[in-house]
Amino acid sequence: MINITLSNLRNSSNFFDIDDIATIVNGRKKEEIGYFVPKMFKEEFENFMQDLEKKRKLKLLKRVANASKKDTIEDGAVADGIE
């Protein structure tokens, strides 16, 4: 992985020729802003992002299911159907 500053983005002809994932850094503040993923890694990166999204949603659904389990059903209440 290589580091690229925001000023490199202005010179886009050189920037888009890279074939490695690049960390984009704000040169003045010396902090990471994000990443640039070249086209050659597009498919793998999209699959990776889909896996991350599935894991995040599954974790949230498990949390909701556990909270629903702890919520007792009292007289006159309607069940939510989660068991």
N, C-alpha and C positions, 0 to 999 in steps of 0.2 A: 504494500500500500504506500502511496506517495502523498505528500502534503502539497496542496496548491492554495495560494492566497486568492483573495477576491480580485486583486489586480490582474491575475492570470486570466480571469474570466473575460476581461476586456479584450485580450488578445485571443479571441476564440479560435483562430485557425490552428494555433498550437495546442490549445486546451482540448479540443475534440479529437486530436490525433492520438491521445494516450490510450493504451490498451490494458490498464490496470485500474483497480478501484482507487479513487483518490479521496483523501480527506480534505474538505474545503475549510480553510482557516482564515479567520479575520486577522489580517496582519498587524493591525494597530492594537487590538485588544489581546492578541495571542490566544484566542479561544476557538474551539471547533464550532462550525456552523452546520455542517452536514457532510454528505458523501455524494460523490459522482460515480455512477455505475455505468460502464461502457455497454454498448449494444451487445457485444459478444457474451456478456453475463446476464442479459435481460431475462431469459427464460428461467435460469436457476434462481435469480433474485426474486422474480415474481412468485415462483414456487415457495421460496423461503418466506416471503411476506404472507402468503396464504396460510402456511403452516403456523406462523406466529399469530395471525388473526384467529384461526381456529382454536389455538390453545388459549388465547385471551377470552374468547367467547365461552369455551368449555369451562374455564375457571369461574367465570361470572355465573354461568348456569348452575354449577355445583354449589356456589355460594347461595344462590337463590333457593335451591332445593333444600339445602341444610337449614336455612332460615325458616323455610316453610314447614319442615319437619318439626322444628322446635315450637312452632306456633300451634298451640292446642285448639281443638275445636270445642267450643262451648255450646250449651243449649241455645237453639235458635240461630246458630251460625251455619253458614253454607261452606262445605268443603271446597277446596280448589282443585281436587283431583290428583294431587301429587302425593305419591306414597313412597 
